[in-house]
Amino acid sequence: MNDDDRFMLQALREARDAAEDGEVPVGAVVVCGGRVIGRGHNQREMLHDPTAHAEMIAITAAAGHLESWRLEECVLYVTLEPCAMCAGAIVLARLPRLVFGAFDPKAGACGSVLDIVREPRFNHRVEPEGGVLAEECGHLLKEFFKARRTQVGGNGQDSGPGGDPLEGLSG
């Protein structure tokens, strides 16, 4: 098993923790020198905070660990392609590399809808790699939203937190 798969499995554990808490199952870990120095999963509902995405929590934890906002020697692993807010934070944290699992065709800001991390007008760019353990990452999200739709009466409408970013994809 290569390092990308190994660390994505840790991000998947975080995503499962989010699902157990009733949150959209997205998990993230920040790795530096082969060690996880920050981890997080979605906590928007629990914290009543729209910015409490897995990436934001993991980046904040890593910066605290290093006592520096510059994460120039680190890699972020996240189960879903980051949104615009998280992509901006990734750029601002000076992360050189991003590895994500499932692509987000509705709100992905690392190549799917926007490409913030490679925007040439910014003073820092990130090298993204998507699709690592994508099937496992996508399956977790699809099962979460399938269960959520069943809970709201089976009408196919998700009235809960977030929306299924993978809706309409096969699988």
N, C-alpha and C positions, 0 to 999 in steps of 0.2 A: 504494500500500500504506500502510495507517495504522500508527501507532506500535505499537499492540497486536500487530498481525500481525508487524511487523518484530522486535519484541523476543521474541515467542513463537517465532519461527524460530530465534533465538539459544538459547532454552531447549531447543528440539528438537535443536540441535547438541550441547548438553550431554547430552541423553538418549541420543543415538546413541553418544557417548563411553562412557556407562555400559554400554550394550549390548555394545560392543566389549570392555569389561572383564569381561563376564559378569555384570554387575549388572542389576537391574530398571531398565529404561530410563526414568528420570525425570530431568529436567533443570530447572534454575532459574537465573534471573538477577535481580539487583536493579538497578534503574535510578534514577538521581538526576540531575536536570537534563538529561535526554536522553542520558546516558552510562551504560553498564554499569559498576557499581563493585563488583559481587560476582557470582560465578558458581559453580555447583556441579552435581554429578550424584551419584546414589546411589553410595556407597562402603561399604556395610555389610559386604559379604563381604571386600573388600580390607582394611579396617581392623579387622574383627572387632568392629564397634561398632554396636549397634542404633539409635543416634541419628544415624548418618551418612547422613541423608536429604539429598537435593538442596537442599531449602529451608534446612535447618540450616547446611549448608556455605556456601551463598550469603549467608545473613544474617550469618554470622560474618565472612565476607570483606568484606562491605559495612561492617559495624560497624568492622572494623579499618581500612578505607580512610578512613572518616570520623572515626576515633578517638572514636567515640561509639556507645553502644548504642541511642540514639534515632534511628530511621530515619524521622522524621516527614515528610520531603520526598521519600520514595522510593516506588517501586512494585515489588512482587515479581511476576515472571512465572514460572509453573511449569506443566509439561506435564500434571500430574495433580492433581486436587483434593487439597489437603493433608489428612493424617491429624490426629488429635487432638493429638499432640505438636507437630507443625509448626504447626498452627493456634494453639496456645498460644504458641509462640515468635513467631509473626507479631503476635499481640496485644501481647505483652510488648515487642517491638521498636518498637511504636508505628507500624507501617506503616499508612498511611491507606488504601491500595488494594492489592488482590490480583487478579491476572488469571490464570486457569488454563484449561487446555485441556480434557481429558476429565474428566467427572464420575466419581466413585468410589462406586458404589452400595453397596459393602461396608464401606468405612471412611472415606468422605469426611466431614470435620468442618467443612465450609464450606457446608452446606446439604443434603447428601444424607442422611447418617445423623444427624449432629449439626450444630449451627450455632454453633460456639465463637466465630467471628470477629464475630458480631452479637449475642452474649449481652448482654442489657441490664444484667445485674448487674455486669459488668466495667467498669472505669473507662475503657476504650478500646475502640472498635469499629472494624472494618475494613470497607470496602466491597468485597465480592467481585464479580467478574464471571467467570462460567464459560462454557465453550463456545467459547473463542477457538481457532481451528484444531483444534477437537475431533476432527475426522475423522483428521487427520494424527497427532495425539497418541495417539489411541486405537488407530490402526492399528499404530503402532510397538510399543505394549504387547501387542496381540493377536498380532502376528507373533513377538515374543520368547517369549511363553508357548506358542504353537503349536510353535515349535522346541524349547522345553524339554520339552514333553510327548513329542515325537518322540524326543528324546535318552534319555528314561527308559523307552523300550520301547513307546511308542505306546499305553499303557493309559489315557491320559487323566489320569493322576495326576501332579501336579507335586510332586516330592519335593525340588525345589531351593529356593533362597532366595525368600521372599515367595510370595504366591499371586496368581493372575490377578485383579486388581481388577475387570476388565471381564467376567469369566466370566459367561455367560448373556445377555449383550447381543448383539443382532443385529449383523452386520457381518462 
